[in-house]
Amino acid sequence: MKMTINVPRELAALEKMPPSELRAKYRELFGEESRSGNRQWLFRRCAWRLQSLAEGGLPERALRRAKELARDVDVRLRPPAEPGRPPAQCPGGVTRTVRSPLSRCRDSRLPVPGTVLTRMYKGHLYQVEMLDNGIFYDGEVYQSLSAVAHAITGGHWNGFLFFGLTDPNKEQA
């Protein structure tokens, strides 16, 4: 169903609305309350809906196919509360956490690949980058944070403590 909407004018009006007005606009456009009060999310959803109403949305054939697919799949709307915790049981739905093949051999305490850790030690700033297959420091790839800490200090260190990834006062269980 195509409607006559001045999309640029409507989008300009949306940009000036506070979250309370965007929630009201969302209710008007979608016929239900918003799950979110986030201004940016509300703006994007309302803008998308206005544009789809103006342009006519999806063709009927695509809508039919989407409904067929939706009947066959139970999609989770929110991820589990904690990454390490198993997901809640959903009848007929997804019940396991999806991990990359590399995550099986990777320590879950390590930051994600691409993270740069910095540490000031004896007046020098040291930076290491987390990779999929190790830790990059000073032109070499090390297999553990402890190995990097040893290369920096010349002594034996727990790598997590050296880079501040654990609380040194926390009691071990």
Stockholm file with secondary structure:
# STOCKHOLM 1.0

chainA/1-173         MKMTINVPRELAALEKMPPSELRAKYRELFGEESRSGNRQWLFRRCAWRLQSLAEGGLPERALRRAKELARDVDVRLRPPAEPGRPPAQCPGGVTRTVRSPLSRCRDSRLPVPGTVLTRMYKGHLYQVEMLDNGIFYDGEVYQSLSAVAHAITGGHWNGFLFFGLTDPNKEQA
#=GR chainA/1-173 SS CCCCCCHHHHHHHHHHCCHHHHHHHHHHHHSSCCSCCCHHHHHHHHHHHHHHHHHTCSCHHHHHHHHHHHHHCCCCSSCCSSTTSCCCCCTTSCCSCCCCGGGGGSCTTSCCTTCEEEEEETTEEEEEEEETTEEEETTEEESSHHHHHHHHHSSCCCHHHHTTCSCTTSCCC
#=GC SS_cons         CCCCCCHHHHHHHHHHCCHHHHHHHHHHHHSSCCSCCCHHHHHHHHHHHHHHHHHTCSCHHHHHHHHHHHHHCCCCSSCCSSTTSCCCCCTTSCCSCCCCGGGGGSCTTSCCTTCEEEEEETTEEEEEEEETTEEEETTEEESSHHHHHHHHHSSCCCHHHHTTCSCTTSCCC
//
